[in-house]
Amino acid sequence: MATRKPISLLKEQDDFAQTWPDEPDRFTEEHVDALLLWCVKQNSSDITLQSDRPVYNEIHGSLYPATFRHIDAADMAVMLTKIYGPEALAQLASGRDLDVSYEIRPDRYTKTRFRVNITAILSKGRDAAQITMRVLPSEPPTMKDLNIEQEIIDNWAPRQGMVVITGATGSGKTTLLAAGNRMLLERPEGCGKLLTYEAPIEYVYDTIHSPRSLVSQSEIPRHLPDFAHGVRNALRRKPEIILVGESRDRETINASIEAAQTGHAVYTTTHTMGVANTIQRMISTYDMAEREERAIALLETLRMIVTQALAPRIGGGRVGVREWMVFPEEVREKLMDMRFTEWPNEVQRMIKQYGQTMEQSAAIVFEAGQIDRRHYLLLSSSSGG
C-alpha cells in the first residue's frame, strides 16, 4: 500500500495540493460556508463532502483533498443541516436522494451558488452520505461563449412551439438553455414574462439587464411538486416563454405540448441522444391507443431539437458537439403524410438538409484539432446515421 506523501512535498509538485488552512478540530455550521468559499478560490469545479473521507476538490478534472481530517458522522450531520436543513437525515433514510441549490452571500454585492446532490451511501458498514456540489458561474454564459452554431441561434426563438434540448446527464443541457435565456433577455425588445421550472435552479439572471423582461424561477419540488404542475401553473400566469426543466414522463410531455399549442414558446430537455431518437422516445411514453394522436400533437408544436455532447478538448477543458434539426412547415407537412412509426427513419434522412448530424459536427471539431480521434469516432457512432 502506497504511503501518503506529506502535504509539503505535494505542494512543491502541485499548486493545488493544499488543504484548508483554517480547518477546525470539529465542524460547526459557521465553518461550512468558509470551507466552500476557500474551495471556490482554489478553482474547484466540484466539491465532494463524504463521510469517512476528506473533503475533495475537483480541479481541472483531478481530485485534491481540501481537508486533512476525514469527515465523521457529527461533521456530516452539521454539513447536511447547513446545506439542506434539519430534515436531511430523515429524507435520506426514506430512500430519497436530494437535489437542491445552495447560495452563499459573503456580502451584499457578491454571491456564490452551487448545484447540490445529496445521496445516502454505505461507509464502514453504516449509513452515511455524500454531498456533491457543482460550483455555478455567477451569471449564465452567452451563446458566443459556448460557440453555438449560428443556425441554432437563428431558430432559437420561435413565436410559439417547442424547442427540445437533449443529451446525457452532464452534457450541458441546462447551460445551453441558460445561454439561450440570456440571449432572449438581452434582445432590445426583451422577452416579456419568462417562467422557469427547474430541479434545482442552477443559473439566475439577476445580473442581466433587461428592462422589458420579467423572469420568475420556481424550483421543483420546493415550490411545486413536479414539472407537470409547473406547466399548468404557467398557463394561469400569462407568460410568453415557459422553460420546463425535464420532460421525461407522459404527464409533463402532455403539459408541454398543451402550452406550446396555446401560443407559448416552450423550452425543455430530455435524456436522449439524437434528433430521431428523441421523437421516438417522447412518443413511446404514451400507450399504444393514444400514440398516433399524441405524435401528431407533438409534431405540430416541434420547432427544433438540439442534441449536445461534451468531449474532452485537447489541451484541457471540454468542447460541445451538437446534432440539431429545425422543423419548418414543409418538414411537418411531409411527416404528416406518413405513419408516425416511420418518422424516426425519415427524420434521420432529413437531418443533413434541415440541420447537422453529430457525425458532421464531430468532424468539424476533430479537423480543427479540438478533440482526439477516439472521441471523434465515439461521437460519430452516436449520431445514428
JODARA-V292544 format. One line per field, one symbol per residue. ss: DSSP state (~ for helix, > for strand, _ for the rest). phi: phi as a letter, one per 30 degrees, with the letter a starting at -180 (. if undefined). Layout:
# JODARA-V292544
ss=???
phi=???
This chain:
# JODARA-V292544
ss=______~~~~~~~_______________~~~~~~~~~~~~~____>>>>>>____>>>>__>>>>_____>_~~~~~~~~~~~____~~~~~~____>>>>>>>>>>__>>>>>>>>>>>>>>__>>>>>>>>>>>_____________~~~~~______>>>>>>______~~~~~~~~~~~~~______>>>>>>>______________>>>>>>>>___>__~~~~~~~~~_____>>>>_____~~~~~~~~~~~~___>>>>>>____~~~~~~~~~~___~~~~~~~~~~~~~~>>>>>>>>>>>_____>>>>>>>>>__~~~~~~~~___~~~~~~~~~~~~~~~>>_~~~~~~~~~~_____~~~~~~~~~____
phi=.ddddeeddddddbdddbcedceddbdbddddddddddddddidcbcccbeibddbccbhiccbdcbddddcddeddddddddckddeddddddjccbcbcbbccdadcbabcbcbbbbdbcbhibdbbbccbddcddbddcddechdddddedcdcddajccccbldeiciddddddddeddddddedibicccbbbbcdcccbddddadcbbcbcbcccdcbdaddeddddddcchdcbbccebbcbedddedddedddcjcdccabbcbcjdddddddddddcdedcddddddddddcdcabbcbbcbdddjjibbdbbcbacbdeddddddddbdddceedddeddeddcaaddddddddddddidbddddddddddddid
